[in-house]
Amino acid sequence: MTLHDEDRALLDTAAMQRVGGALGSHPAGLYEDARGRRWYVKTVESPDHARNEWLAAQLYALAGAPTLHYHRCRAPDQVATAWQPLQRSRLSQFSEAERVQARHWLGVHAWLANWDAAGFEGDNQGVAADGTVLTLDVGGALRYRAQGDPKGAAFGTRVEELDRLRQEPDNPHARRLFGPMDAAALRAAIMVVTALPAAMVRACVLRHGGSPGLAQRLLDRQADMARRIAG
């Protein structure tokens, strides 16, 4: 059981009260269940998109990278996270210490090809009430872009994101966040991923709806990251 799979009962938004609207580009809303718990629920492009995001959340958890608490929904094209008040919800509000904390997870973002790690408006990183820096949405990881388009061959076995997230002019918030990382910080971020046992990666992918081919691609990407720091 992962940190994101503690309660296996499926959320049924049809039985909940909608108490707030969408915060991002997907159709979404804030819902309250009969126990008074609040959930932010997105309706994504297909059940496969929902499975992709669920799996991404489990892989973030496997690597120890903090995200919001994901939960499965009864509707197969919905994705839910437990509502969590934040101290800060924009990178522009972060202290330098919080930026350093966020940079530690660059390797995980790169491994999972999360091009949207920083967010289009610097709004995909937040700070929880206890000071933990969180990735707020992992829908841009693995096989789909944040807006839902398939990545295709752009999600290959080479982890070009280690450079792109630090240097790409078209991703300015990521570049401002990750660009200042020195060689030691970059190496430490990569080692978060390379330390994961292959058997655990494969088991996580297969347990949470991924294919053997996807598991192998992630292991190939992990090996590519290991070569990066071996040279």
Helices and strands as residue ranges (DSSP letters): G 13-15, E 17-20, E 28-32, E 38-43, H 47-63, E 70-71, E 78-82, E 86-88, G 91-93, H 96-103, H 106-111, E 125-128, E 133-135, G 152-154, H 161-167, H 172-178, H 183-194, H 198-207, H 212-230
